[in-house]
Structures are given as C-alpha cells and as structure tokens.
Amino acid sequence: MSSIPTQRGDRTTGSRPTVLVVGNGMVGHRFVEAAIERGLSSTHRIVVVGEERRQAYDRVHLSALFDGFTPADLALAEPNLYDEAGVEAILGETVDRLDTAAHLAVTSSGREITYDACVIATGSAPFVPPIPGTDAAGSFVYRTIDDLEAIRHWAAGCRTGAVVGGGLLGLEAANALRLLGLETTVVEFAPRLMAVQLDDGGGRALLHHVEGLGVSVRTGAAAAAVRTTPDGRVAGLSFSEGEDLDAELVVFAAGIRPRDQIARDSGLEVGERGGVIIDDRCATSAEDVYAIGEVANHAGKVYGLVAPGYAMADVVAARLAGEEAAFTGSDTPTKLKLLGVDVASVGDPQAVGDEVVVSDPRTGTWKKVVVDAAGNVAGAVLVGDVDAYPLLVQAVRGSIPTPDLLSLLQPASGEAGSGPADLPDEAIICSCHNVSCGTIRKAVDDGCETVADVKGCTKAGTGCGSCVSLIGELVDARLIAAGKTVEKRLCPHFELSRPELYEVVRATGIRTFAELVTKHGTGTGCEICKPVAASIFASLGSGYILDGEQAGLQDSNDHFLANIQRDGTYSVVPRVPGGEITPAQLIAIGEVARDFDLYTKITGGQRIDLLGARVEQLPAIWGRLIDAGLESGQAYGKSVRTVKSCVGSVWCRYGVQDSVKLAIDLENRYRGLRAPHKIKLAVSGCARECAEAQSKDVGVIATEKGWNLYVGGNGGARPAHAVLLAEDLSTEELVRSIDRYLMWYVRTADRLERTAVWQRKLPGGIDFVRRVVMQDELGIGAELEADMEAHVGAYRCEWTETLESPERLARFVSFVNTDLPDPSVTHVRVRGQRIPETTR
C-alpha cells in the first residue's frame, strides 16, 4: 500500500490534481470506487486517510463476527484494489483540521497534505447518554471491529449483558451478545422497538419475535446510571423508574451523532443539531470541500443509512469527473433481518390515511400499508413476512400503480403472487447503489448469469445486502425467459444447490462434512451449509446425529435434542402417534410433569408439551418416558412432526374409515425423517374433516371407496391450502404415493422450503407433481420407495440411543465445570403452573 510523503505537497504545480478523502468507512470507500469507475484515479491523485488500521469493511453486518465470520470476510474490497488503481492510503491516522483557504489538511501525526478537492466522509459516532458510569470497565459502544473484539474478550467471563438502545444498531448489538452466549436484555427509552421505522403494531410483532429468542426487552425505560462494583467494573443499570438490572457488560447503541468536529474546527457551516451542511452538489460552505454520508446534513436531515451515503458519494465522484449530478434526498426504504426476524419499512408508516392491516399475533406477523387520500401508497410496515416489500417500495415511489393490497399482503392459497420479476425496468431494486431492474436485466442479457456476476458489474447487492434475494429472482426470471437453465448454489462454500448436494451425498456415500466440503466445496462451511449437510446425512441414515463431527453441524435445538425456550430451559414432547395414548402412558407423562415441575400443555398436533426442563434434567425425564413406552417426538428437528387424526370409524357415527390406525401407521413409518423443513400430516375419517387434513403438508381424507390424498398445505406465517393429488386410493396405493411425494421433496426442495412453496415452484405445479408421484413420469418411483424403506428400517429413537451411552449423556449439563443448575433460570406460578418469570 502506498504511503504519503510527510512534506507538504504542492497542488498548483503537481502533475495531477489531488482529491483527499477524509474517512475510509463504507461511504468513503464507495466514493473511491466511484472515482475509480469514472477514471479519476488516472487523472487525479487520490489520497485516503482512515482512522482505523483496516481498510473499509461492512459495518452493517458486524455481528457476523460472532457467527463464524472473520474481519477479512467483511472487507469491502480486495486488499490490492487501491494499489492497482494508484490510490494512496494512510491508515491509523485522522485529519485533525483543514486550512480551507490554503487547501491544506493536517493529520494527527503532523502530516500535511494539500488538496484540490476534499471529501469529508467521517461518518458518525455512537451516542452515549450523559449518565454516570459509562466509563466503567465492561462498558462498550458498538461501532467498529475493534469494539466487537473488545466485547468478545470481556464477555468471556460474563453471563449477563445489557444493550441500551432498541433501534437497528441496538438489536444488532443484542444479537451479538446472544451469539456470545450471554443472557441479554435490551433497554429502549421509546415505547416500542425500532421506534423510527415501525408503528405500534410492528413494534409489538417484533417484540414477540425478539422475546421468543430469549432476549428480554424493557421499553419505555430510561437508564439513569451504570451501576459498578467497588473495583470499577460494570454491575448493571439503574433507572429513573423501575427495578435495577443486573448485567456484567453494557453496550451503548442508542443512536449516532455526526462526526463533524473537523468541520467545526475548520470553520465549515454545521447544522443546529450537527452535521456538515451540504447543498444538492454535496458541497459544503468551503470552496472545493464536500461532505457525504452520516456526517452530512442535507436540507436539514442527517441520514443514518448507507444508501443515501452511497448516492452522495456517486454525486461527488460524478461532478469531479465533469458530469452533471445532484443529490435531492432519499426515501430510505429499509429491509433487513434482525435477530433472524425479517423487518421492512417503506415510505412514512406514520402517514395519515386509510390503513390496510394483516396481522397474526400468534406468529408475530404484522403487515400494514397506509394509503393517502389520492389512493397512493404513503408508507408500510412489514414484520415477520416481507414478501410484499419490493412492490410496496415501487408503489411508494410511483413506479407502479397501487396494487391490490389485500391480495399482496395475504395472497390466496397456492398463488405465487407478484414479485420482483413483475417490476418495470425503471423500478429501483438496489437502493444503496440506485440500480434499477432494467439495469440488472440488461446485465443478464450481456452475460451476467449469477448473482455474483450481477454484483460485480452493477454493484447491486454490495451495500446492505437486503436486495440480494430479489436480485436472484430477477436473474432467474430473465434466464428462464431466455430459455436457459437456472442453477442455484447453496452458499459461498458450495456451488451446488441443496438438491444437488443431496444427490452427491446419496451417490458417493460421504458421511462427514469435512470430506464433503473438501471434495465438493471450499473453505470450512457456514451457518447455512452445515445444518443442511447435517439434515442430509440424517435423511440418508448416518447414525446418531450428535456423534463426532456431526454435533457441530446441527441447528441449535438439535444440540440437546430439545427445543430451547425463551428462559433457557427446554421442552419435552413425546411422540403420540395419531393422538392415541394409553392410560399408563398418560399417567407417566403426568408424573414426570409433576415430579420435575414442568409446565404442561396440549398442542394443536395432539401431543403433550412439557416445558421448563433444565438441560441436565432432560436425560432423567426421557428415561422415565421411554420406560413408559414413549419415544422422542423430534419436535426439535426439521423433520416429520405429527400425524393428526380424528377418532374415525371406530367411534364416530360419521366415520367411513379407521383414521386412527392409518395415522398411527403413517407416523410410525415417517417418524424421524429429516427434511428441508418440518412436515405435518393428518388423517380425517370422513369429509367432515375434523383433523384439518387440508391444512397439512400431507393430508388424507377417508371416502367410501378408500382415501383422498392432499399435498402441499401448511399453516404458519403464510398459510397454504393443500391440493388434491389423487382420489379413492387403497391404503397400499396411498402409502406408496406418500412415500414418493415425501422422499422427492426431501431430495429436491431448497433449504428451509416448505412443501407448499416447493410444490408451487415446480414447473407445471400440481399437475407435474401428479405425473411424477402417481404416474412415475421421471422413472424414479422405485428409487424413492427404496429410499423410504431404508429410512424406515434404520430408524431409532434418538433419546433411546442417548440414554444407552454415558459418553453421549455427558453433554447434558448447564455448565462444563459444575453440576449445579443455571441460577439465572427463575419462574413464577400462574394458573397453577410454573412459567418464566420474565413473562409476568
């Protein structure tokens, strides 16, 4: 990397004019990229001064550092980009002041740099409230890689942490602490989370999801001080109202303030509430000095998102290259995933107008669109299901007319609905780099046939990353329209799609991830491909899922063969095939619930859920249940969950077939079958449909002549109605058809794709499913049946296997260095049962 001479330069006699970039964050780096793209690095001397030791990196996804990523993974450019373009970079220094009359900058080391144009991109700094104790050991801000490394180091000796701030940055910080294994509490002064972007309903829905992940939330809470120990370490927070909060680590992520001190010290005009004032050219009050990003104040507004900063960077680069360009503001639509929850905000969700709301409190889904008096979309909030986001963004911008909002927010069962492929060419798909659908389509026509290719030639998707999935849909749709085959890769470590990876494992017999990634992938894997590989291995009978290397591949619930709950305890769900249970088994479940003081609930799938078990109690609980003839319900895995049934012809006067026996036979046949997503089945004994079979992935309804088979239904955030596949089947024909359908789904569905979506996306939809499953059009029927028979023959209850091995039992402890239970797990009694104290 080039260095800058310490002596003062001469901007008047130099062979090339000098452009000085103050700051090497995301926006400063974007300016450098834009300058290189326009050829300025050939005609100008570009000098970058960055405060951090590293070149620019992705601050939006900082918490990924606690989820397997490295600082190199977050880098925004190849290490040699600046050198190859002739850009000179000084890292680990700051520009302290500008002499705007002399066009001179002075750095923290005393270095003097003359410039012809100066671009201030110093960004923002975290806001730390002026309360006592914020300088205590164990108190942090959340802004840089160095901040996160310090948090990681301190957290190694902690169990509890608090985040002050419930906005975008605060929830990102909370996710970081959660990934570090800390019991985390978010403290937010406003009455709801993400108060700027969400309305009350959206805030409630987000709260539902966040608390469901075990993160506690206090809204409407003003921290008054950081409590400390006698030796000056963080002990928690105290509040102006309410009880104190214990915490060994506190992160302040309560907002940002423009880092405009250089402007103040250099006599530049600054806004009343901060930020360097700029015009539409991004020019400041000083000649040849520009400001971009979070440090800039345009028309009285400071933008806290990356997209407006990128737009400003492009404007300045264009003007320095002699082009006409202007920044006139940004509508800043937001779509992101916070703590695994999809959240989107478009336009002004608080606007006055008529509201169209689709809400499901049970699943935490909230979708609201505001329509103004002229019938135009003024704003929208989406939580839990953001499929409508692309069209709503374009509707707010006026690129498309107001769509049928009810159909958009709650599409009819089985309908794909509108998506990115339906957007006009002028619609902006990537707000960060202002890239339109037409630009992406042209890039595909010009030979860019992957998302990576499109990123490289258009920059779309290289900002916040929220549009990457939309770009993928656009690319696929364009390729299909051109008659080309669309290939999908699983993740950066595998060029193969999930179905292709399944076939590789099935054909080669590979049963370890190390061998799989060495022979057919790259790197060491990630949070996407590891659980997928674990599921495939389990589907193909690789033995006990927690033996050896496989333990490290599993999703969180599979690590302890139980579903983790919000308070850190686990649920126990014995399998009850068809809902049929003997009195002795029912008594055994009751005795276990009583003796271990577990919360007990009948589920919608005709099973009994026992909640509140500590991890070290799980083996003892399962030992007693297995002795009573029960087995693992595998409610923790992506697998076949239940086969629900009515009482059928044995008891019901309307029943025409024995639905209970068939349900039991089906559940015993398919139990433990790992799949891309969970699978539910049901059997109704007559057309009255008491088992609700048509809402299940596989539904069976009795007829006078046999069984009708329905497929591709599911509940959840996006309910879908099952579709009739075949009528009046014999039991033998029915089982063979279900074998083929399920195993074909296991083989070919994408990661986390429900049967409803998989089935709808197949070419020809249900007609193609019918031809493959019922008529064996692809000639794979015998293979699918053989694969299912192999699964049936190899099945063993995972908890039975666990209890037979002392080595396997050793993992079921709360702490590795003591047998004591987790003291942080506390409960209260409500309606005669024990529930987490945090839910009071």
Secondary structure, 3 states (H helix, E strand, C coil): CCCCCCCCCCCCCCCCCEEEEECCCHHHHHHHHHHHHCCHHHHCEEEEEECCCCCCECCCCHHHHHCCCCHHHHECCCCCHHHHHCCEEEECCCEEEEECCCCEEEECCCCEEECCEEEECCCEEECCCCCCCCCCECEEECCCHHHHHHHHHHHCCCCEEEEECCCHHHHHHHHHHHHCCCEEEEEECCCCCCCCCCCHHHHHHHHHHHHHCCCEEEECCCEEEEEECCCCEEEEEEECCCCCEECCCEEECCCEEECCHHHHHCCCCECCCCCEEECCCCECCCCCEEECHHHEEECCECCCCHHHHHHHHHHHHHHHCCCCCCCCCCCCCEEEEECCEEEEEEECCCCCCEEEEEEECCCCEEEEEEECCCCCEEEEEEECCCCCHHHHHHHHHCCCCCCCHHHHHCCCCCCCCCCHHHCCCCCEEECCCCEEHHHHHHHHHCCCCCHHHHHHHHCCCCCCCCCHHHHHHHHHHHHHHCCCCCCCCCECCECCCHHHHHHHHHHHCCCCHHHHHHHHCCCCCCCCHHHHHHHHHHHCCCCCCCCHHHHHHCCHHHHHCCEECCCCCEEECECCHHHCCCHHHHHHHHHHHHHCCCEEEECCCCCEEEEEECHHHHHHHHHHHHHCCCCECCCCCCEEEEEEECCHHHHCCCCCCCHHHHHHHHHHHHCCCECCCCEEEEEECCCCCCCCHHHCCEEEEECCCCEEEEECCECCCCCECCEEEEEEECHHHHHHHHHHHHHHHHHHCCCCCCHHHHHHHCCCHHHHHHHHHCCCCCCCHHHHHHHHHHHHHHCCCHHHHHHCCHHHHCCCCCECCECCCCCCCCEEEECCEEEEHHHC
